[in-house]
Amino acid sequence: MRNEEPKDIVKRERIPGMPLFPKRTLSKKGRTFRKNMTFFLFMLPALIGLILFYIKPFGTVVQFSFVDNAYAKNFAGLKNFSDLFQNASFMRALGNSGFLAVAGTVFLIALSLFIAELMVRAKWFSSVLKTILLVPFVMPAACVALVFLLLVDHSEIMLKLFTALGIGSSSGLSNDYALYFVLFLFLWKHTGYFVLLFSGSLINVDQSVVDAARMDGAGNARIFFTIKLRAISPSVLFAVLLSVMSSFGMYREVYLMYGEHPPKTVYLISHFLHNTMLNTNYSKMSAAALVVMLLVILLSVVLIFVERRGGKDLER
């Protein structure tokens, strides 16, 4: 018997240019979910890397700082921290690193602001000058240490200068003044980058406010400290934090010049962490790293609070 199609079924005729089955339109909630899932899938590799290489190791450091050793993992409370502050090597390293961070930041910010202000006034913002200033910053650490050794350790002019200053007839790199040479190396390496940072910020200061203050009789110094410096306070805050972080990075240059066991005057916190790790005392190393991290966080909170208070005063 011949199969006949039911009469109640109506065939859909395809209109030219129109799909037979049009796409389903998503609701607003569906579009938002789809957009969020797309963003999450793109961020998933970076999130996995963050968890594996940052968050998990940080959790391990926190765990090790509260146990007696990394193998038995018996809870020791704050014993590692109390032993740490009774350790002469740690206190010496913390003092040297603190001096380098504080003195280096103060001199670096002051010197960079001074040079940047001169450049902006005199229009010395050429590409050639920017390249010259950035050369020490972009040089590898080994090249920086080698050039510094050639300038300081093998220069007759510097030896005569040491003698005149009473430092000694031999190189000052191995005596009680060695930390000051590291400070000079820190300034020489980072001044160019900070000058460019402050120059860009000073150029963007509202010139109408500066002209109004100048018409009222304000001098260059007063304009700089009351207007320009407060206007670029976010850049100064960023520069201070970056300078403190960079001072801890001076371990590479110091290691290249002195090795694993430098003189006591340049024994930094990074040397302590490195030597403690070689001795497999991971609990002490973790506690020291946690102390340094907490100090940096405390400094960051203080600076952010000061910058916000300064910003509110500026708005008034």
N, C-alpha and C positions, 0 to 999 in steps of 0.2 A: 504494500500500500504506500502510496506517495505521501511523504511527510510535508505537511503544510505548516507555514508559519502562523502563529497566533495573530489574530487580527488586532488585538489590543496593544501590540508592541509597535511603537513608532520608531522608524529608523532615524538616527541623527545624521543630518546632512552636514558635511564639512564646508564651512565658509572659507573661501580662499583667503590666505593670509592669517587665519586664526587657528590656533592649535585645537586638536580634537578634544583634548583634556586640559584645560587651562590650569595654570599653577594656582595652588591654594594660597590665599592671602593670609599672612600671619597676623595675629593680633598684636597690640602694642606690648603686652606682656611677653609674648613669644619672641618678638623682635629683640626685646631687651635681653631675654635669656640667651638667645642666639649670639648676640653681640658680646655678652659677658663670657660665654663659653669660648668664643673665638679668641678673645683677649687672654683667657686663662690658658688655652692650648699654646699660644705663642709665648707666654711667660713661663710655661712649665719647665723647659730645659734650664732656664736661668734660676728658677726656684729650686730645682733639684740640686744644681751646683751650689747654691747658697746654703742649703741644708747640709749637704755632704762635706763641704770644704770650709764653712764658717760656723754655722750654728752648732753642729755636732762636735767639732773640735773645741769650741768655746765651752760647751757643756762638759766635755772631758776635763778641761783645765779647771773648771769650778769644782768638779768632783775630786780631782787629785789634790786640790789645795786644802781639802778637809779630811784627808785620810793620811795614815802614817807613811805609807809607801804605795807605789803604783801596782804592786803585786798582791800583797795581803789585803789592801784596801780596808783596813780597820779604821773606823771613825775616830778622828783625833781632835775634833773641834777646832779651836783657834790656836792650837799649839804651834802649827807651822808659822802662823803670823807672828806670834810672840817670839819664837826662835829667830825669825827673820829680822826683827827690829833689834835683837841682841847680837846680830852678826855684824862684825866690824867691816867686812868686805862689802856687804849690802849697803850699809850706811854710808860708806865712802863712795860707792858707786852712785847711790841716790843723791848724795851731796854734789858730786861732780856733774852728774846729769842735770840736776836742778840748777846749778850755776850756769851751765851752758845754755839751758833752755831760757832762763830768766834774762841773763846778760845778753845772750844772742838775740832774743826777741826785742829787748829794749833798744839795743844799738841798731839792729837791722831795721826796725820800723822807723826809728828816728832818722837814720841815714837815708833810707829809701824815700821817705817823705820829703826830706830836704832836697835831694837830687831831683825828684819828680816835680816839685814846685819850681825849681830853677828851669827845668826843661820846658814846662808849660809856659812860664813867663817869657823865656827867650825863644820859644818855638823851635827847640832842639829835638823835635820828635821825628828824626829822619830814620829811614830804614837801615842805613849803615850803622847809626848809633845803637839802634835796637839789636842789631846782630852782634855788635861788639859786647854789649852788656849781657847778652844771653849766652855767650861762648862758654864761660865757666859753668853755667847751670846745665847746659846740654852735654857737656863733656862727660865721658864715663868716669866712674869713681877712681879707677886705676890711673887714668890720665891726670885727674885733678891731684891725686896724691903724689904722682911723679913730678909734675910741674912744681908743686909746692915744695917738695924736697930739693929740687934743683935751685929754686929761688932762695930758700932759707938755709938749707943744710950745706950747700956747696957754693955759696956766694961770699966773696971776700968783703963786699960792701956790708952784707948783713952781719958778718962776723965782727967787723969794726963797730957796727952799730950796737951789737950785743955788748962789746967791751965798754963802749961809751955809756951805755945805760946801766952798767954794772951787772948784767945778766951773766956774763962769763965770756971768756975768750973762745970757748967751744960752742957748738950749736946749742941753742936753747930748747931744742926738741926733746932733750933727754934730762932736763933739770926741772926745778920746781915751777918754772914758768911755762911748761909745756902746754898746760890747759889754755893759756892765753893765745898760744899759737894755733891751737885747734879752734878757738873762738875767732881768730883772724881768718882762718881758712873757711869757717862757716860763713862769715860776712862776705868774703871774696866770692864765694860760690853762689850765694843766694841773692845778693843785692840787686843784680840786674833784673831778675824776674820780678821782684817786688817793686822796683822802680817802674817797670812797665805796667804792673797792676795798678799802682797808685796814679800813674800818669793818665791812664784811661779813665779812672774815676774822677780825677780833678778836671779833666776836659769837659765832662758832662755836668759839672756844677752850673746851676742857673747863673748866667752872667749878669742878668738884670739885677739880682740881689747883690752881687758883688759891686756893680756900678753904683747902686743906691747907697751902699755902705761907704763907698769911696767918696761920693758926693757929700755925705754927712761928716766927712773928715776922718774916717777910720784909716789907719795905716795898713801896710801889707801884713805885718805880723798879727794885728788884731783881726783882720779879715780872714787870715788863714786859720787861726785858732777858734774863732767864734762862728764862722760860716762854713768854710771849706771842710775843715776837719770834722765838724759835726754832720755835714752833708754826706761825707764818704765814710761815716762810721760803720756801715755794714761791711765795706771793703776792709776797713782796719780790723774789724772782728775776725773776718775770714783770714786775713794775713797773720794775725796773732796765733790763731789755731794752727795754721799751716806752718808757721815758724816753729812752734813747739814740736809738731810732728817731725819737721825736718831736722830738728836738733837731735832727736833719737836716731835719725838715719845717718848721722855722722859716724856711726860705728864702722861703716865700711872704710872710710878714709883712714880712721884711726887704726883699724885692723891692718890695713895695707902698709902703714908706716911703722907700727910697733909689734904686730903679731898678736898671738892669743894672750900674752901676758905683758901688757904695757906697764909703764911706770904708774905709781899710785896716783899721781896727779891727773892722769887721763884715763883712769879706770872707770868706765861708764857702766850704766845699768845693763847695756847689751852684752858687755863682757861677762858680767855676773851671770846673766841668763845662759849665755853660751857655755861657760865653764861648768855651771851647775848641770846643764843638760849632758855634757860629756861625762860627768861623774854619776850619771843616771839617777840623780836625786830629783825626780820629777815632781814630787810634792812641794819641795822648796821652790823649784822653778815656777810652778803653777801659782803658788802663793805670791811670789814676787811679781809675776806678770799681772795678777789680779790687783795688786796694790797700785802698780803703775797705771792700769786702766782706770781705776777708781779716781786717782789723782787727776788724770786727764779729763774724765767726765765732770769732776768737781770744778775744774778750771773752765770748762765749756759752759757749765750752768752759770757760773759767776759772770763770765763775759757776756752771755746772752742777756742776763738780767741787767747788766750795766748798759748794754746797747739799747735795750728797750726803754729803760728809764731816760737815756739820752734822747731817744727818738720822740718820746712824749714831751720832753722839755722843748725840743725843737719845734714841734707842732704848735705849742702854746705861743 
